Amino acid sequence: GVIGGSPGKANDTAAGALPVVINEGLLTGNSGERWVELYNAGGADVDISGFHLTTDRANLTKATLPPATAIPAHRWLVLTEAATGLDFAPEDDGKTFIALVNAAGDRVIDARIFEPRPTHLGESEARIPDGGALFQGAADPTPGAANKVTVNQDVVLSEIMYHPIDDDSRGEYLELY
């Protein structure tokens, strides 16, 4: 089959451009089930009934999405291991490959190699903003909702000494409060 795709951008399929991307995933450190989230960045509902989700580059049709699987415009669809029958656990290399594939099973719509870090248990990997091109760690996973970055407001930068009067760089400092 033809493998292709443009992460964060609409991809051409036999039916035209499809604005659905893999948007977020929580694959380690979760007390519940591991999941991935799809996002419809387009202005119209998208029916992905019969499309496939896979964790195996050699088998693009590993799991088939059921009938009546649609994602409303600018909304999310969360897919769990139980719902798909897939295992989202990281491989021996610590990574998990996940791809959304068209119904014919011959075209990758979007794919992501998740690289969850054991030091960030419970943190998802998410496109911020939703549907954006880049992924980053998200301390607050948001399955089925807008991705966000949480800012710690309990610690502030309160003072900077960047040019001591005696020109001795050992006197430079940052003060956190």
C-alpha atoms as a printed R data frame, in Angstrom:
    type eleno elety resid chain resno       x      y      z
1   ATOM     1    CA   GLY     A     1   0.000  0.000  0.000
2   ATOM     2    CA   VAL     A     2   0.877  3.657 -0.151
3   ATOM     3    CA   ILE     A     3   2.185  5.065  3.104
4   ATOM     4    CA   GLY     A     4   2.080  8.816  3.476
5   ATOM     5    CA   GLY     A     5   0.772 11.634  5.529
6   ATOM     6    CA   SER     A     6   1.454 15.129  6.757
7   ATOM     7    CA   PRO     A     7   1.276 15.323 10.562
8   ATOM     8    CA   GLY     A     8  -0.815 18.276 11.636
9   ATOM     9    CA   LYS     A     9  -2.148 18.931  8.146
10  ATOM    10    CA   ALA     A    10  -4.998 17.591  6.030
11  ATOM    11    CA   ASN     A    11  -4.103 14.481  4.040
12  ATOM    12    CA   ASP     A    12  -5.408 13.425  0.667
13  ATOM    13    CA   THR     A    13  -7.502 10.263  0.589
14  ATOM    14    CA   ALA     A    14  -9.664  8.710 -2.087
15  ATOM    15    CA   ALA     A    15 -12.586 10.735 -0.713
16  ATOM    16    CA   GLY     A    16 -10.662 14.016 -0.603
17  ATOM    17    CA   ALA     A    17  -8.808 15.840  2.130
18  ATOM    18    CA   LEU     A    18  -9.281 14.431  5.630
19  ATOM    19    CA   PRO     A    19  -8.551 16.875  8.495
20  ATOM    20    CA   VAL     A    20  -8.210 14.178 11.185
21  ATOM    21    CA   VAL     A    21  -4.969 13.852 13.140
22  ATOM    22    CA   ILE     A    22  -3.656 11.853 16.066
23  ATOM    23    CA   ASN     A    23  -3.820 14.584 18.689
24  ATOM    24    CA   GLU     A    24  -2.851 13.169 22.084
25  ATOM    25    CA   GLY     A    25  -1.868  9.939 23.768
26  ATOM    26    CA   LEU     A    26  -1.424  8.698 27.309
27  ATOM    27    CA   LEU     A    27   0.612  5.528 27.173
28  ATOM    28    CA   THR     A    28   2.462  5.216 30.517
29  ATOM    29    CA   GLY     A    29   1.912  5.909 34.164
30  ATOM    30    CA   ASN     A    30  -1.828  5.951 33.915
31  ATOM    31    CA   SER     A    31  -3.778  4.289 36.696
32  ATOM    32    CA   GLY     A    32  -6.512  3.670 34.134
33  ATOM    33    CA   GLU     A    33  -6.352  2.474 30.590
34  ATOM    34    CA   ARG     A    34  -3.942  3.762 27.962
35  ATOM    35    CA   TRP     A    35  -5.583  5.810 25.188
36  ATOM    36    CA   VAL     A    36  -5.021  7.881 22.071
37  ATOM    37    CA   GLU     A    37  -7.108 10.788 20.883
38  ATOM    38    CA   LEU     A    38  -8.027 11.801 17.339
39  ATOM    39    CA   TYR     A    39  -8.952 15.387 16.494
40  ATOM    40    CA   ASN     A    40 -11.037 16.706 13.606
41  ATOM    41    CA   ALA     A    41  -9.435 20.031 12.695
42  ATOM    42    CA   GLY     A    42 -11.969 20.609  9.906
43  ATOM    43    CA   GLY     A    43 -15.189 22.590  9.787
44  ATOM    44    CA   ALA     A    44 -17.440 19.583  9.054
45  ATOM    45    CA   ASP     A    45 -18.122 16.239 10.733
46  ATOM    46    CA   VAL     A    46 -15.911 13.381  9.498
47  ATOM    47    CA   ASP     A    47 -17.102  9.769  9.346
48  ATOM    48    CA   ILE     A    48 -14.178  7.416  9.934
49  ATOM    49    CA   SER     A    49 -16.277  4.232 10.112
50  ATOM    50    CA   GLY     A    50 -14.255  1.321  8.739
51  ATOM    51    CA   PHE     A    51 -10.936  3.177  9.042
52  ATOM    52    CA   HIS     A    52  -8.139  1.358 10.836
53  ATOM    53    CA   LEU     A    53  -5.901  2.037 13.790
54  ATOM    54    CA   THR     A    54  -2.653  0.137 14.073
55  ATOM    55    CA   THR     A    55   0.420 -0.207 16.234
56  ATOM    56    CA   ASP     A    56   2.182 -2.373 13.627
57  ATOM    57    CA   ARG     A    57   3.893 -0.857 10.576
58  ATOM    58    CA   ALA     A    58   3.621 -4.221  8.795
59  ATOM    59    CA   ASN     A    59  -0.132 -4.588  9.426
60  ATOM    60    CA   LEU     A    60  -2.020 -1.386  8.619
61  ATOM    61    CA   THR     A    61  -5.438 -2.992  9.215
62  ATOM    62    CA   LYS     A    62  -4.804 -4.347 12.706
63  ATOM    63    CA   ALA     A    63  -7.976 -2.812 14.216
64  ATOM    64    CA   THR     A    64 -11.072 -1.557 12.373
65  ATOM    65    CA   LEU     A    65 -13.173  1.296 13.708
66  ATOM    66    CA   PRO     A    66 -16.841  0.325 14.070
67  ATOM    67    CA   PRO     A    67 -19.802  1.667 12.038
68  ATOM    68    CA   ALA     A    68 -21.108  5.089 13.063
69  ATOM    69    CA   THR     A    69 -17.675  6.299 14.182
70  ATOM    70    CA   ALA     A    70 -17.696 10.001 13.413
71  ATOM    71    CA   ILE     A    71 -15.846 12.996 14.795
72  ATOM    72    CA   PRO     A    72 -17.754 16.301 14.862
73  ATOM    73    CA   ALA     A    73 -16.022 19.422 13.555
74  ATOM    74    CA   HIS     A    74 -13.347 20.708 15.942
75  ATOM    75    CA   ARG     A    75 -13.965 17.809 18.348
76  ATOM    76    CA   TRP     A    76 -12.131 14.783 19.665
77  ATOM    77    CA   LEU     A    77 -12.501 11.007 19.689
78  ATOM    78    CA   VAL     A    78 -10.747  9.008 22.418
79  ATOM    79    CA   LEU     A    79  -9.819  5.416 21.583
80  ATOM    80    CA   THR     A    80  -8.799  3.091 24.416
81  ATOM    81    CA   GLU     A    81  -7.004 -0.235 24.263
82  ATOM    82    CA   ALA     A    82 -10.253 -2.014 25.157
83  ATOM    83    CA   ALA     A    83 -12.210 -0.230 22.420
84  ATOM    84    CA   THR     A    84  -9.643 -1.009 19.733
85  ATOM    85    CA   GLY     A    85  -8.264 -4.344 20.934
86  ATOM    86    CA   LEU     A    86  -4.770 -2.895 20.539
87  ATOM    87    CA   ASP     A    87  -1.920 -2.797 23.027
88  ATOM    88    CA   PHE     A    88  -0.581  0.771 23.309
89  ATOM    89    CA   ALA     A    89   2.241 -0.222 25.689
90  ATOM    90    CA   PRO     A    90   5.668  1.011 24.605
91  ATOM    91    CA   GLU     A    91   7.889 -1.525 22.840
92  ATOM    92    CA   ASP     A    92  11.303 -2.558 24.143
93  ATOM    93    CA   ASP     A    93  12.759  0.663 22.692
94  ATOM    94    CA   GLY     A    94  10.329  2.707 24.841
95  ATOM    95    CA   LYS     A    95   8.301  3.897 21.841
96  ATOM    96    CA   THR     A    96   4.809  3.199 20.534
97  ATOM    97    CA   PHE     A    97   3.899  3.550 16.851
98  ATOM    98    CA   ILE     A    98   0.236  4.416 16.203
99  ATOM    99    CA   ALA     A    99  -1.300  5.144 12.811
100 ATOM   100    CA   LEU     A   100  -4.753  6.027 11.519
101 ATOM   101    CA   VAL     A   101  -5.280  4.299  8.155
102 ATOM   102    CA   ASN     A   102  -8.023  4.741  5.540
103 ATOM   103    CA   ALA     A   103 -10.793  2.145  5.135
104 ATOM   104    CA   ALA     A   104  -9.058  0.499  2.152
105 ATOM   105    CA   GLY     A   105  -6.048 -0.115  4.390
106 ATOM   106    CA   ASP     A   106  -3.627  1.309  1.849
107 ATOM   107    CA   ARG     A   107  -3.034  4.895  3.040
108 ATOM   108    CA   VAL     A   108  -1.829  6.260  6.357
109 ATOM   109    CA   ILE     A   109  -3.892  9.335  7.256
110 ATOM   110    CA   ASP     A   110  -1.702 10.271 10.217
111 ATOM   111    CA   ALA     A   111   0.889  8.498 12.363
112 ATOM   112    CA   ARG     A   112   2.835  9.195 15.517
113 ATOM   113    CA   ILE     A   113   5.703  7.520 17.288
114 ATOM   114    CA   PHE     A   114   4.975  8.238 20.932
115 ATOM   115    CA   GLU     A   115   8.036  8.350 23.169
116 ATOM   116    CA   PRO     A   116   6.668  8.367 26.714
117 ATOM   117    CA   ARG     A   117   9.316  9.036 29.338
118 ATOM   118    CA   PRO     A   118   9.243  6.962 32.537
119 ATOM   119    CA   THR     A   119  10.244 10.082 34.471
120 ATOM   120    CA   HIS     A   120   6.986 11.729 33.393
121 ATOM   121    CA   LEU     A   121   4.468  9.089 34.462
122 ATOM   122    CA   GLY     A   122   0.882 10.156 33.911
123 ATOM   123    CA   GLU     A   123   1.921 12.836 31.412
124 ATOM   124    CA   SER     A   124   0.423 12.634 27.948
125 ATOM   125    CA   GLU     A   125   2.010 13.678 24.661
126 ATOM   126    CA   ALA     A   126  -0.211 16.233 22.965
127 ATOM   127    CA   ARG     A   127  -0.406 18.674 20.086
128 ATOM   128    CA   ILE     A   128  -0.666 22.136 21.576
129 ATOM   129    CA   PRO     A   129  -2.751 23.740 20.215
130 ATOM   130    CA   ASP     A   130  -5.086 20.946 19.125
131 ATOM   131    CA   GLY     A   131  -4.257 19.800 15.608
132 ATOM   132    CA   GLY     A   132  -0.962 21.726 15.625
133 ATOM   133    CA   ALA     A   133   2.208 20.364 14.053
134 ATOM   134    CA   LEU     A   134   4.252 19.776 17.210
135 ATOM   135    CA   PHE     A   135   3.774 17.456 20.173
136 ATOM   136    CA   GLN     A   136   4.911 18.202 23.704
137 ATOM   137    CA   GLY     A   137   4.499 16.738 27.147
138 ATOM   138    CA   ALA     A   138   1.244 17.642 28.858
139 ATOM   139    CA   ALA     A   139   1.189 17.318 32.647
140 ATOM   140    CA   ASP     A   140  -2.613 17.418 32.591
141 ATOM   141    CA   PRO     A   141  -3.940 14.889 30.059
142 ATOM   142    CA   THR     A   142  -7.178 16.048 28.425
143 ATOM   143    CA   PRO     A   143  -8.918 13.075 26.810
144 ATOM   144    CA   GLY     A   144 -11.830 14.339 24.710
145 ATOM   145    CA   ALA     A   145 -11.137 18.011 25.481
146 ATOM   146    CA   ALA     A   146  -8.891 20.850 24.348
147 ATOM   147    CA   ASN     A   147  -5.202 20.258 25.057
148 ATOM   148    CA   LYS     A   148  -3.613 22.715 27.455
149 ATOM   149    CA   VAL     A   149  -0.386 23.673 29.135
150 ATOM   150    CA   THR     A   150  -0.569 24.072 32.881
151 ATOM   151    CA   VAL     A   151   1.589 26.851 34.281
152 ATOM   152    CA   ASN     A   152   2.779 26.686 37.865
153 ATOM   153    CA   GLN     A   153   1.980 30.083 39.365
154 ATOM   154    CA   ASP     A   154   3.240 29.195 42.850
155 ATOM   155    CA   VAL     A   155   6.860 29.940 41.890
156 ATOM   156    CA   VAL     A   156   7.856 33.253 40.322
157 ATOM   157    CA   LEU     A   157  11.102 34.828 39.185
158 ATOM   158    CA   SER     A   158  11.453 37.695 41.637
159 ATOM   159    CA   GLU     A   159  14.920 39.143 41.001
160 ATOM   160    CA   ILE     A   160  17.692 39.020 38.397
161 ATOM   161    CA   MET     A   161  21.269 40.201 38.816
162 ATOM   162    CA   TYR     A   162  22.739 40.079 35.321
163 ATOM   163    CA   HIS     A   163  25.458 42.734 35.591
164 ATOM   164    CA   PRO     A   164  27.070 43.061 39.034
165 ATOM   165    CA   ILE     A   165  28.616 46.473 39.729
166 ATOM   166    CA   ASP     A   166  32.087 44.922 40.051
167 ATOM   167    CA   ASP     A   167  31.785 43.094 36.665
168 ATOM   168    CA   ASP     A   168  32.422 39.762 38.421
169 ATOM   169    CA   SER     A   169  30.151 37.203 36.746
170 ATOM   170    CA   ARG     A   170  30.201 35.105 39.938
171 ATOM   171    CA   GLY     A   171  27.793 37.673 41.359
172 ATOM   172    CA   GLU     A   172  25.116 36.976 38.721
173 ATOM   173    CA   TYR     A   173  21.999 35.231 40.011
174 ATOM   174    CA   LEU     A   174  18.274 34.514 39.589
175 ATOM   175    CA   GLU     A   175  16.002 34.614 42.619
176 ATOM   176    CA   LEU     A   176  12.886 32.463 42.723
177 ATOM   177    CA   TYR     A   177  10.089 33.122 45.180
